[in-house]
């Protein structure tokens, strides 16, 4: 696995050095978009590689935008399925998505170990408005990409390391406060 990671970093760096910025940016974003649709791919790895290859600021921004695009694409795929399979709307979990508040959804998606793919499915199959989900993604994925790009630990390490736990709680609190501000000023609910 380490050899694969190093090979991917070397390939992207060589593309950047050969002035093929658009191709390397496309590849860096594509793998993250793909991860939103194929959930077993390692998002943390792709974010870290982007930050190593493109630098912390550009790598962070590209990863954040790509995550939003990927989750939106997944949302629309399942929204399309919802229109073709009406029985899916009767699933209790899907019904719960119709009543989840903006702030609660932001908190859930801000936690790095939440299975975002299942939330994309639930939101896409529910009657949730896309603008609500998009605003949720803008806020929550900001903190998720920050976590994987700068903190990046496993679930076990996060639970046992008080420093990581404090950073994680701080991120979730900031995400919650930001969601309350957005709710108040943009009337999203």
C-alpha positions, 0 to 999 in steps of 0.5 A: 500500500505504501508503494502505491501511495508513493507512486501516486504522489510521484505521478501527480508531482511529475505531472505538476512539474511538467506544467500539466496543472489542469491534468493533475488537478483533475486527477486529484479532484477526480479520485475524491469525487469517485470516493463519494460514489464508491465508498470503500476508497480512502478519502483521508489518503486522497486528501493527504496526497492532494495536500502533499502534491499541491500544498496545504492551501490549494490541496485543501481547497481542491479536496473540499470542492471535490468532496462537495461535488462528489456528495452532490453527484451521489445525492442526484444519482439517488434522487433520480432513483427516488423518482423511479422507485417510489417504495424507497420513500417508505423506508423509516430511515428515509422518512427520518431524513425529511425531518432532520434539522439543518444543524443536526445534519451539519454536525453529523456530516462534520464528524470524520468517521460518519459514513457520508455515503449513506447520508448522501443516499438518505438525503437523495432518497428523501424529500430534502431540498438540494439547497439545504443539502448543499449548504450542509456540505459547504459547512461540514466538508470544510471541517471534514477536509481540515480533519483529514488534511491536518489531524488525520487519525484513526477512530481508535486514536481519536478516542484515546488521544485527548488532544485529538478529541478536543480538536474534534469537539472544537470542530463540531462546535464551530460547525454547529455555531456556523450552521445556526448562523446560516439557518438564521440569516439564510432561512435554511431548514 
